[in-house]
Structures are given as structure tokens and as C-alpha cells.
Amino acid sequence: MLKVLTVLSLALVMNAALAGAALAQQTQVRIAVALEPPTLDPTANAAEAVDIVVYQNVFEGLTRIDENGTVQPGLATEWTISEDGLTYTFTLAEGVTFHDGSAFDAEDVTFAFERIVAEDSLNAQKALYEPIESVTAVDPHTVEITLKRPTGTFLFDIGRPDAVIVAPESAENNARVPIGTGPFAFVQWDRGSRVILERNDVYWGERPALTRATYLFIGDTATLTNALLAGDVDGTNNMAAEVLDVFAADPRFKVLVGTTEGEVILATNNAREPFDNPKVRQAMAHAIDRHALIEGVTYGYSQPIGSHFAPHNPYYVDLTGTYPHDLDAAKALLAEAGLPDGFSATLKLPPVAYARMSGQILASQFAEVGIELELINVEWAQWLEDVFTNHDYDLSIVAHVEPFDIGIYADPDYYFGYDNPEFAALIETLNATTDDAERKDLAIEAQRILAEDAVNGYLFELAQTGVWDARLEGMWQNSPIEGVVLRDIRWVE
């Protein structure tokens, strides 16, 4: 009996140990992403694939952007702004070290920003930081940044991946071996396969639950689907909409559908006839059936928009009812514009599925009111030359993915050809305003002007469609900025 009890006790102990080991293993995550980053330095390359891996994981900025697009403290725990809106004084977190053990202080901040605005800077968003006049280390834990002019988006802009803080000792090698202050440290990059990050156990902030994260590069939908179903990966931030139903029906997974910063628009050449007539643009707006577009292009996994603004932004206002789908109203406006029989136009489409599928559906919708569209498929190089640079187009379809980019409409030389001095003055005021309530009012007014002028056809916001193991939580549903942020991801049983 004693022998039997001993064996039984041993078995129970072993089972408990194995169960404990299984639980302990649930601190690692394998995330599939579509593209491999060309580099791992977000301050020297524009590719979103870079930010997906390292933003807020390896690298941090003075501020950071949360899931709702709101500015939060980062390496700067607090700040004050002078009455004239020109001087920002940041208090830096103490006890912070880079992953190589070197200490973080105000000198690193001055180095990072001087590097961004330097003449030979490779920073993709260098123009955003042009308003910086000077960066001064007041003491090791205080930095003063002085601007040339008030800039209402400044706190957001320094929270972008392009403005993360890098150290002079390691900046030159960050493309291959990124060294930041974040909650995860770089381990290895197997080209063509994966990047591995491990938890930084001396992280200055709240320690994340995950101990290791592996980013696997899987661009093919079928391969990714099989990998998820087989349990070879634990989730992905963006799965093709056409296979989401497979995972929505499987209790092993959760599907998180949110918004991105990608406003899909029917780009319209406002400087070319007949699109220089607001009635023509308004007629086209009435002819668009957004819900049919969303069902046909993204299988229902997108959100309609009525102006150039992301729905998850705190300043967003729903303007989809400005010109509701109404064929009779569209025909009446065309008649008022002197085009009772409609007109013909070209629609240049870049090589992305959402654009070409939307083009086919829009052509059918516009034909109902007498607008005949000739669909012209172009590659990206030709699109950039013809549409974006030379403005040689009637209509096009593209997603604008930069955060808070409504200011592009203030430039009459931008490829839309929209010239509205009232709107330009509003954006100038918005850019110079730092009070959040005032900024919101101005942003809403800007959205209303664009919607009422029907500057472009505002179609839908590209969705973020994540598929994750059902036992994971803490993933971002929305994507107000590039990145798969690991800090809140954890396993729950």
C-alpha cells in the first residue's frame, strides 16, 4: 500500500509540475505579420512593417499614442507648455536604461531630435519636426523644446514611431540591432523568417506579462490560415476579410474588428472639368452606396466615412448623412450643373485589391446616373507619377493612411486641386491651437467643410481585422498608429 501511495503521490506531483510548466509556457506569443521590415530603425525608414515590430515595444518616445489615438506620457512623465505655445518643458522618467545598459537622460533626447532635423536626416517624417527651433537639456531629467511657431499636433507628432528616442552610442546600428528603452529587447532577426523580442526585466515602467514575442513573416493568406488553424502561430493583427468567417465560427479564436488610419477615398481632381463644379461632386456623392461598397470589397468589415477622418479619433464626427445614397438627387444635381445626360471620366486604380474592387462597384453605381467610368489599372510607380505628382487624372481610389492628415486639403497644389482659402485659414488656426477642446471644435468644422464641398468621395475606413487565440487579451482592436503593441497582451485561462 505504501508503495502504491508513493507512486500515486509521485504521479500527482509530476502532473502538477507538468501543469505548472504548461502554464509557465503561456508567457510567449507568436504573431504573424504580412511583411518583413526592411530595417528595424523606425527613425530612418517609412515602412509600416518596421513600426509593426518595434514601436512601443523596443523603442519609446517622449509621448506615446494609445489605442484611441490619444497622447499619453512616455519617457516624459509630464510637461508644461508656455502661454505663447512655443516652449514645452518635459520632465523625464528616472531610472531608465537602454537595453545595452547605458543610462537614458536629457542628452539622449537632444541627440535624438537633432538627428531627426539634421540636414542629412533619413527620417521619413522630417517635415513634421521642422517647427522645432531648439532642444535644450536643462538638467539630466528635464528637456526644453522651443518651437518656431505654435503647433497643435506637436505632442502627437513626438509620439509617432519617427520620433522615438535613440542613444548616440547605438543609433548607427539600430537598423540591424535595435537598442531602445522599451519593455522588450531585441534578440535576433532571421532574415525572411522572423524577429524575436524578449521582455526587458529591468524595464523602468510596468513589466509586461509576456516574456517573449516572435514576429513571423507570412504574407500568403492560405499559408497564414493554415498556420493559425494548426496552432503554429497565436494570432495576426490583420487577416484577409474573405477568411474571417472561418475563425469567427471557431471557438478557439477571437476576431477583433476595428479601424485603421486608412481613409479610402474616391480622389477627385477638383481643378479639372467637370469636377471643378461642386454640384457635380455632390451628385457623385449621392450616387455612392457606401454599404454596398463595404459588403462587396471588405465583406462588411469596414466602417463608412463621410469626411477625411478616422472614426476612432476623439475629434471624429459622423457626416455620412451629408449626401445620402439618392439617385434622384444625383440626377437633379447633374442637370443643375448642365449635364442632364451625365458625362464620361477615367478612373485610375493602383494595384491594391480594395481600390480595384471598389472601382468596379463604383463604375456600376455611377452608371445608374449617367456617369460612365473607364477603369485604368496602373502600377504604383505610374500612379505616383500620373496621379500624385503630375495630377494627370480625373478620378482615383486610394487609402490615405497618415494619422490626422486632414491638413493636406489646405494645400491647393496637392493632387486633389482643392483651393479653399477659408479651409486653409481654418487649418492654420487648428495647427496653432493647443487647447484640446478648441482643437476638437476646429477639427469638426474642417470635417464639415470637406463633407459639404464633397471634395472627394469619402468611402470607408480600412478595417483592422485581427485573428487571435481566444485565450489572449490586451491586443489593440483599433490601429490609430502603426504597431502591434505588446505591453498589455497576456494569456488568460
C-alpha positions as CSV (number, residue, x, y, z in Angstrom):
1,M,0.0,0.0,0.0
2,L,2.8,2.4,0.9
3,K,4.4,1.7,-2.5
4,V,1.1,2.4,-4.3
5,L,0.6,5.6,-2.4
6,T,4.1,6.7,-3.1
7,V,3.7,6.0,-6.8
8,L,0.4,7.8,-6.8
9,S,1.9,10.8,-4.9
10,L,4.7,10.9,-7.3
11,A,2.3,10.9,-10.2
12,L,0.3,13.7,-8.7
13,V,3.5,15.7,-8.1
14,M,4.6,15.1,-11.7
15,N,1.2,16.1,-13.1
16,A,1.2,19.2,-11.0
17,A,4.7,20.1,-12.2
18,L,3.7,19.5,-15.8
19,A,0.6,21.6,-15.4
20,G,2.7,24.3,-13.8
21,A,5.2,24.1,-16.7
22,A,2.3,24.4,-19.2
23,L,1.0,27.5,-17.5
24,A,4.5,28.9,-17.3
25,Q,4.9,28.5,-21.1
26,Q,1.9,30.7,-21.7
27,T,4.1,33.8,-21.5
28,Q,5.2,33.6,-25.0
29,V,3.4,34.7,-28.2
30,R,3.9,34.1,-31.9
31,I,2.4,36.8,-34.1
32,A,2.1,36.6,-37.8
33,V,2.6,39.8,-39.8
34,A,2.3,40.2,-43.6
35,L,5.6,42.0,-44.4
36,E,9.1,41.7,-43.2
37,P,10.6,45.1,-42.2
38,P,13.4,46.3,-44.4
39,T,15.2,47.7,-41.3
40,L,14.5,47.9,-37.6
41,D,15.1,51.6,-37.2
42,P,11.8,53.5,-37.3
43,T,13.5,56.9,-37.4
44,A,15.2,56.2,-40.7
45,N,12.6,54.3,-42.8
46,A,9.0,54.9,-43.8
47,A,7.9,51.3,-44.0
48,E,4.9,50.4,-41.7
49,A,6.5,46.9,-41.3
50,V,9.2,48.5,-39.2
51,D,6.8,50.1,-36.7
52,I,4.7,47.0,-36.5
53,V,7.6,45.2,-34.7
54,V,9.4,47.8,-32.7
55,Y,7.1,50.8,-31.9
56,Q,6.4,50.9,-28.2
57,N,8.0,47.5,-27.8
58,V,11.7,48.2,-28.4
59,F,11.6,51.9,-28.8
60,E,9.8,54.7,-26.9
61,G,9.2,58.4,-27.4
62,L,8.7,61.3,-25.0
63,T,4.9,60.6,-25.5
64,R,3.1,57.6,-26.8
65,I,-0.2,57.1,-28.7
66,D,-2.8,54.8,-27.2
67,E,-5.4,52.6,-28.9
68,N,-7.8,55.5,-29.2
69,G,-5.3,57.9,-30.8
70,T,-4.9,59.8,-27.6
71,V,-1.5,61.2,-26.4
72,Q,-0.2,59.6,-23.2
73,P,3.0,60.1,-21.2
74,G,6.0,58.1,-22.4
75,L,9.6,58.7,-21.5
76,A,8.3,62.2,-20.4
77,T,6.1,61.7,-17.4
78,E,4.7,65.2,-17.5
79,W,5.1,68.5,-19.4
80,T,4.2,72.2,-19.3
81,I,3.5,74.5,-22.2
82,S,4.3,78.2,-22.2
83,E,1.5,80.7,-22.6
84,D,2.6,81.5,-26.2
85,G,2.6,77.8,-27.1
86,L,6.2,77.8,-28.1
87,T,8.1,76.2,-25.2
88,Y,7.5,72.7,-24.0
89,T,9.3,71.6,-20.8
90,F,9.4,67.9,-20.3
91,T,10.1,66.0,-17.1
92,L,11.8,62.7,-17.9
93,A,11.3,59.4,-16.2
94,E,14.1,58.5,-13.9
95,G,15.9,55.1,-13.6
96,V,15.6,54.4,-17.3
97,T,18.3,52.5,-19.2
98,F,18.7,51.4,-22.8
99,H,18.9,47.7,-23.5
100,D,22.7,47.8,-23.6
101,G,22.8,49.2,-20.1
102,S,23.6,52.8,-20.9
103,A,21.6,55.4,-18.9
104,F,18.9,57.4,-20.5
105,D,18.9,61.2,-19.8
106,A,18.2,64.6,-21.4
107,E,21.2,64.4,-23.6
108,D,19.8,61.4,-25.4
109,V,16.7,63.4,-26.1
110,T,18.6,66.3,-27.6
111,F,20.7,63.9,-29.7
112,A,17.6,62.1,-31.0
113,F,15.8,65.3,-32.1
114,E,18.9,66.9,-33.5
115,R,19.4,63.7,-35.5
116,I,15.8,63.9,-36.8
117,V,16.1,67.5,-38.1
118,A,19.7,67.3,-39.3
119,E,20.3,68.1,-43.0
120,D,21.3,64.5,-43.8
121,S,18.4,63.0,-41.8
122,L,16.8,59.9,-43.3
123,N,13.6,60.4,-41.2
124,A,10.6,59.8,-43.3
125,Q,8.5,62.4,-41.4
126,K,11.2,65.1,-41.1
127,A,8.8,67.8,-42.2
128,L,6.7,67.2,-39.1
129,Y,9.6,68.3,-36.9
130,E,10.6,71.3,-38.9
131,P,8.9,73.7,-36.3
132,I,11.5,72.7,-33.7
133,E,13.8,75.7,-33.1
134,S,15.9,74.2,-30.3
135,V,16.2,71.3,-27.9
136,T,17.9,72.0,-24.6
137,A,18.9,69.7,-21.7
138,V,18.1,71.8,-18.7
139,D,19.3,69.0,-16.4
140,P,19.6,65.2,-16.7
141,H,15.8,64.8,-16.2
142,T,14.5,68.0,-17.8
143,V,14.3,68.9,-21.5
144,E,13.1,72.1,-23.0
145,I,11.9,72.1,-26.7
146,T,11.3,75.5,-28.3
147,L,9.2,75.8,-31.4
148,K,9.4,78.4,-34.2
149,R,5.6,78.6,-34.2
150,P,2.7,77.1,-32.2
151,T,2.0,73.6,-33.4
152,G,-1.2,71.9,-32.1
153,T,-0.1,68.4,-33.1
154,F,3.3,68.6,-31.6
155,L,2.6,66.2,-28.6
156,F,1.1,63.7,-31.0
157,D,3.9,64.1,-33.5
158,I,6.6,63.3,-30.9
159,G,4.7,60.2,-30.0
160,R,5.0,58.8,-33.5
161,P,7.4,56.0,-34.3
162,D,9.5,58.5,-36.3
163,A,10.3,60.4,-33.0
164,V,11.4,57.6,-30.7
165,I,14.4,58.3,-28.5
166,V,17.7,56.7,-29.6
167,A,21.1,56.9,-28.0
168,P,24.3,58.2,-29.6
169,E,26.1,55.0,-28.6
170,S,23.8,52.7,-30.6
171,A,21.9,54.8,-33.1
172,E,24.1,53.9,-36.0
173,N,23.4,50.2,-35.7
174,N,19.7,50.3,-34.9
175,A,18.8,49.2,-38.4
176,R,20.2,45.8,-37.7
177,V,20.4,45.6,-33.9
178,P,17.8,48.0,-32.4
179,I,18.5,49.2,-28.9
180,G,15.8,51.3,-27.1
181,T,14.4,51.8,-23.7
182,G,11.2,49.8,-24.2
183,P,9.6,46.8,-22.4
184,F,11.0,44.4,-24.9
185,A,14.6,44.0,-26.1
186,F,15.7,42.7,-29.5
187,V,17.1,39.1,-29.6
188,Q,17.6,38.1,-33.2
189,W,16.4,38.7,-36.7
190,D,16.3,35.6,-39.0
191,R,16.0,37.2,-42.4
192,G,13.0,36.1,-44.4
193,S,11.5,34.3,-41.3
194,R,11.1,36.1,-38.0
195,V,12.2,38.7,-35.4
196,I,12.4,37.7,-31.8
197,L,12.0,40.0,-28.8
198,E,12.3,39.2,-25.1
199,R,11.0,41.0,-22.1
200,N,13.2,43.7,-20.6
201,D,13.3,42.6,-17.0
202,V,14.8,45.9,-15.9
203,Y,12.2,48.0,-17.7
204,W,11.5,51.3,-15.9
205,G,7.7,51.0,-16.3
206,E,5.2,48.4,-15.6
207,R,6.6,45.0,-16.6
208,P,4.5,43.2,-19.3
209,A,3.1,39.7,-18.8
210,L,4.8,38.3,-21.9
211,T,8.3,37.1,-21.7
212,R,8.9,36.6,-25.4
213,A,7.3,37.7,-28.7
214,T,8.1,36.2,-32.1
215,Y,7.0,38.1,-35.2
216,L,6.7,35.7,-38.1
217,F,6.5,37.0,-41.7
218,I,3.7,35.3,-43.5
219,G,2.3,37.2,-46.5
220,D,0.2,34.5,-48.1
221,T,-3.4,34.2,-46.8
222,A,-3.7,30.5,-47.3
223,T,-0.4,29.8,-45.5
224,L,-1.4,32.1,-42.6
225,T,-4.9,30.5,-42.3
226,N,-3.3,27.0,-42.1
227,A,-0.7,28.2,-39.6
228,L,-3.4,29.6,-37.3
229,L,-5.6,26.5,-37.6
230,A,-2.7,24.3,-36.9
231,G,-1.6,26.3,-33.8
232,D,1.7,27.3,-35.3
233,V,1.0,30.9,-34.7
234,D,-1.1,32.6,-31.9
235,G,-2.5,35.5,-33.9
236,T,-2.2,38.1,-36.5
237,N,-3.1,41.8,-36.5
238,N,-4.7,41.8,-39.9
239,M,-6.2,38.9,-41.7
240,A,-7.8,39.0,-45.1
241,A,-11.5,39.7,-44.8
242,E,-12.6,36.8,-47.0
243,V,-11.5,34.2,-44.5
244,L,-12.6,35.8,-41.3
245,D,-15.8,33.8,-41.1
246,V,-13.7,30.7,-40.7
247,F,-12.3,32.0,-37.5
248,A,-15.4,33.7,-36.2
249,A,-17.1,30.3,-36.2
250,D,-14.3,28.6,-34.4
251,P,-14.3,29.0,-30.6
252,R,-10.6,28.6,-30.4
253,F,-10.2,32.1,-31.9
254,K,-11.4,35.6,-31.4
255,V,-11.8,38.1,-34.3
256,L,-11.2,41.7,-33.4
257,V,-12.5,44.2,-36.0
258,G,-11.5,47.8,-35.6
259,T,-10.5,50.8,-37.6
260,T,-7.1,52.0,-39.0
261,E,-5.9,55.4,-40.2
262,G,-6.7,54.3,-43.8
263,E,-9.4,56.6,-45.3
264,V,-10.4,55.1,-48.6
265,I,-11.4,57.9,-50.9
266,L,-12.6,58.5,-54.4
267,A,-9.8,61.0,-55.1
268,T,-11.2,63.7,-57.4
269,N,-9.3,66.3,-59.5
270,N,-11.1,69.4,-58.3
271,A,-9.1,71.5,-60.8
272,R,-10.4,69.7,-63.8
273,E,-13.8,70.0,-65.5
274,P,-16.4,68.9,-64.7
275,F,-15.2,68.2,-61.1
276,D,-14.5,71.9,-60.5
277,N,-18.3,72.3,-60.2
278,P,-19.4,71.5,-56.6
279,K,-22.8,70.2,-57.9
280,V,-21.0,67.5,-60.0
281,R,-19.1,66.4,-56.9
282,Q,-22.2,66.4,-54.8
283,A,-24.0,64.4,-57.4
284,M,-21.3,61.8,-57.3
285,A,-21.5,61.7,-53.5
286,H,-25.3,61.0,-53.8
287,A,-24.6,58.2,-56.3
288,I,-22.3,56.3,-53.9
289,D,-23.8,53.4,-52.0
290,R,-21.2,53.0,-49.3
291,H,-22.8,50.0,-47.7
292,A,-22.8,48.1,-51.0
293,L,-19.1,49.0,-51.4
294,I,-18.2,47.8,-48.0
295,E,-20.1,44.5,-48.5
296,G,-18.6,43.9,-51.9
297,V,-15.0,45.0,-51.1
298,T,-14.3,44.2,-47.4
299,Y,-17.1,41.6,-46.8
300,G,-18.8,44.1,-44.4
301,Y,-15.6,44.6,-42.3
302,S,-15.2,48.3,-42.7
303,Q,-16.8,51.5,-41.4
304,P,-18.4,54.1,-43.8
305,I,-17.0,57.7,-43.6
306,G,-18.4,61.0,-44.7
307,S,-15.2,63.1,-44.5
308,H,-11.5,62.6,-44.2
309,F,-11.1,61.5,-40.6
310,A,-10.7,58.2,-38.8
311,P,-13.8,57.1,-36.8
312,H,-11.7,56.1,-33.7
313,N,-10.3,59.6,-33.4
314,P,-11.7,61.6,-30.4
315,Y,-12.4,64.5,-32.8
316,Y,-14.4,62.4,-35.3
317,V,-17.9,63.4,-36.3
318,D,-20.2,61.2,-38.4
319,L,-21.0,63.0,-41.6
320,T,-22.1,60.0,-43.7
321,G,-25.6,61.6,-43.9
322,T,-24.4,64.7,-45.7
323,Y,-25.1,63.3,-49.1
324,P,-27.0,60.0,-48.6
325,H,-27.4,57.5,-51.4
326,D,-30.1,59.1,-53.5
327,L,-30.1,58.6,-57.3
328,D,-32.8,61.1,-58.0
329,A,-30.9,63.8,-56.1
330,A,-27.7,62.9,-58.0
331,K,-29.5,63.2,-61.4
332,A,-31.1,66.5,-60.3
333,L,-27.7,68.0,-59.4
334,L,-26.2,66.8,-62.7
335,A,-29.0,68.6,-64.5
336,E,-28.4,71.8,-62.5
337,A,-24.7,71.5,-63.5
338,G,-25.7,71.4,-67.2
339,L,-25.1,67.7,-67.5
340,P,-28.5,66.1,-67.7
341,D,-27.2,63.1,-69.7
342,G,-24.2,62.6,-67.4
343,F,-20.6,62.5,-68.6
344,S,-17.6,60.2,-69.1
345,A,-14.4,60.1,-67.0
346,T,-11.4,57.9,-66.3
347,L,-10.7,56.2,-63.0
348,K,-7.1,55.3,-62.4
349,L,-6.7,52.4,-60.0
350,P,-3.5,51.4,-58.1
351,P,-2.6,47.7,-57.7
352,V,-4.4,47.0,-54.4
353,A,-7.5,44.9,-54.1
354,Y,-9.6,47.4,-52.2
355,A,-9.1,50.0,-55.0
356,R,-9.7,47.8,-58.0
357,M,-12.7,46.1,-56.4
358,S,-14.2,49.5,-55.4
359,G,-13.6,50.8,-58.9
360,Q,-15.7,48.1,-60.4
361,I,-18.6,48.6,-58.0
362,L,-18.4,52.4,-58.3
363,A,-18.5,52.2,-62.1
364,S,-21.7,50.2,-61.8
365,Q,-23.2,52.7,-59.3
366,F,-22.2,55.8,-61.3
367,A,-23.7,54.3,-64.5
368,E,-27.1,54.5,-62.9
369,V,-27.0,58.3,-63.0
370,G,-25.3,58.6,-66.4
371,I,-21.6,58.8,-65.3
372,E,-19.6,56.4,-67.4
373,L,-16.2,55.4,-65.9
374,E,-13.3,54.0,-67.9
375,L,-11.3,51.9,-65.4
376,I,-7.5,52.2,-65.9
377,N,-5.3,49.8,-63.8
378,V,-1.8,51.2,-63.1
379,E,1.1,50.1,-61.0
380,W,2.3,52.2,-58.0
381,A,5.1,53.9,-59.9
382,Q,2.7,55.1,-62.6
383,W,0.1,56.1,-60.0
384,L,2.7,58.2,-58.2
385,E,3.8,59.9,-61.4
386,D,0.4,60.4,-63.1
387,V,-1.9,61.0,-60.2
388,F,0.1,62.2,-57.2
389,T,2.9,64.1,-58.9
390,N,1.5,65.3,-62.3
391,H,-2.2,65.5,-61.3
392,D,-3.0,63.8,-64.7
393,Y,-6.2,62.1,-63.7
394,D,-9.9,62.5,-63.4
395,L,-10.6,60.1,-60.5
396,S,-8.7,57.6,-58.5
397,I,-9.2,55.4,-55.4
398,V,-6.6,55.2,-52.7
399,A,-6.3,54.9,-48.9
400,H,-4.7,57.8,-47.1
401,V,-3.1,56.2,-44.0
402,E,-1.2,59.0,-42.2
403,P,-2.7,59.9,-38.8
404,F,-4.5,63.3,-38.6
405,D,-3.8,64.3,-42.2
406,I,-6.8,66.5,-42.8
407,G,-4.4,69.4,-43.3
408,I,-3.4,68.1,-46.8
409,Y,-6.6,69.8,-48.1
410,A,-5.2,73.2,-47.2
411,D,-2.6,72.9,-50.0
412,P,-4.1,73.9,-53.4
413,D,-1.1,72.3,-55.1
414,Y,-1.9,68.9,-53.5
415,Y,-3.1,66.4,-56.1
416,F,-6.8,67.0,-55.2
417,G,-6.5,70.5,-56.6
418,Y,-8.8,71.8,-53.8
419,D,-8.4,75.6,-53.3
420,N,-10.4,76.9,-50.4
421,P,-8.8,79.9,-48.6
422,E,-11.4,79.6,-45.8
423,F,-10.4,76.0,-45.2
424,A,-6.7,76.8,-45.4
425,A,-7.2,79.5,-42.7
426,L,-9.1,77.1,-40.5
427,I,-6.3,74.5,-40.7
428,E,-3.7,77.3,-39.9
429,T,-5.7,78.1,-36.8
430,L,-6.0,74.4,-35.9
431,N,-2.3,73.9,-36.3
432,A,-1.6,76.8,-34.0
433,T,-4.1,75.7,-31.3
434,T,-3.0,73.7,-28.3
435,D,-6.2,73.7,-26.2
436,D,-7.8,70.3,-26.8
437,A,-11.4,71.4,-26.7
438,E,-10.7,74.2,-29.1
439,R,-8.8,71.8,-31.4
440,K,-11.8,69.4,-31.4
441,D,-14.2,72.2,-32.5
442,L,-11.9,73.3,-35.2
443,A,-11.3,69.7,-36.5
444,I,-15.1,69.1,-36.6
445,E,-15.6,72.3,-38.6
446,A,-12.8,71.2,-41.0
447,Q,-14.5,67.8,-41.5
448,R,-17.9,69.5,-42.2
449,I,-16.4,71.8,-44.9
450,L,-14.8,68.9,-46.7
451,A,-18.0,66.8,-46.5
452,E,-20.3,69.7,-47.7
453,D,-17.9,70.6,-50.5
454,A,-17.7,66.9,-51.5
455,V,-14.1,67.4,-52.2
456,N,-13.6,63.7,-52.7
457,G,-15.9,60.7,-52.5
458,Y,-15.5,59.5,-48.9
459,L,-16.0,55.8,-49.0
460,F,-14.9,53.8,-45.9
461,E,-12.2,53.4,-43.3
462,L,-9.9,50.4,-43.9
463,A,-10.6,47.9,-41.1
464,Q,-8.1,46.2,-38.8
465,T,-9.1,42.6,-38.7
466,G,-7.2,40.7,-36.1
467,V,-7.5,37.0,-35.5
468,W,-6.1,35.8,-32.2
469,D,-6.1,32.7,-29.9
470,A,-9.2,33.1,-27.8
471,R,-7.1,32.9,-24.6
472,L,-5.2,36.1,-25.5
473,E,-6.3,39.5,-24.4
474,G,-4.9,43.0,-24.5
475,M,-4.5,43.4,-28.2
476,W,-5.4,46.7,-29.9
477,Q,-8.8,46.5,-31.7
478,N,-8.1,49.8,-33.5
479,S,-4.9,50.9,-35.2
480,P,-4.6,54.7,-34.8
481,I,-0.9,54.4,-35.4
482,E,1.4,51.8,-36.8
483,G,2.4,49.0,-34.5
484,V,1.5,45.7,-32.8
485,V,1.9,46.9,-29.2
486,L,2.8,44.1,-26.8
487,R,2.6,45.8,-23.4
488,D,-0.9,44.7,-22.5
489,I,-1.1,41.3,-24.2
490,R,-1.4,38.4,-21.9
491,W,-2.7,34.8,-21.8
492,V,-5.8,34.1,-19.7
493,E,-7.0,30.6,-19.0
